[in-house]
């Protein structure tokens, strides 16, 4: 559990989701960031405390879902 050291407030359990990609598979730094961000999106949507490696098959799902988010 996470506790604020100054106030002593207990904020409960802390979880983390990670998305990552291999730099050697990216065309440039922007592509690397986009791939890791896509993997992070998938990690967050598959539950808490997840680590997801980028796969090419993820891009289509991510693009269509992010389009829906920004078009609302």
N, C-alpha and C positions, 0 to 999 in steps of 0.2 A: 504494500500500500504506500501511496505517496503522501508524505506529511510535510506541510510547510514549516520550515524550521523557525520562522519568526512568530507566526500566529499559533502554531501547534495544531492547525486544522488538518484533519485526516481527509484526503480527497478520494480515498478508495484505491482500488487496483489501477495500475497504469498498464496499458497495452500498447503494442507497436506493430505496425504493418510496414513491410519493406518491399520495394520493387527495385530490381537491378537488371543491368545488361552488361555485356562484355564490350569494352571499348574497341577491341579488335574487329568487332562485327558492325560497328557504326561508321557511317560515312564521314561524320564530322562531330564536333562537340554538341551541336544542336540536335543532331540525330540521336546521339547517346542519351541526352537528357529526355528527349521525347520517348525513347524506348523505355527508359527507367520509369518515367511518369506513367506510361501505359501499364507497365507491370505493377506499379503501385496502385493504380486504379483497380486492377483486377484483384490485388491482395485485399484491398479495403472492402470490395464487394463480395469476397468469398469468406469473410469472417474476421475475427480479431486475432492478433498475434500470428500473422501470416507472413511468409517470405515467398515472393514469387519472382522467378527469372523470366525475362522477356522472351516471348516466342513470336515468330512472324504471324501466326494465326490470330494473335490478340488484336492486331491493328484494326481490322474491320469492325469488331464489336466496339472498341473504344471510340473510334471516329463517329459511329452512328449514335452512340449514347452521349458523347460530349456535344454533338450537334443539337440533340434534344435539350440538353441543359442550357445552352446559350440561346436557343431560339424561343424560350418561354417568355 
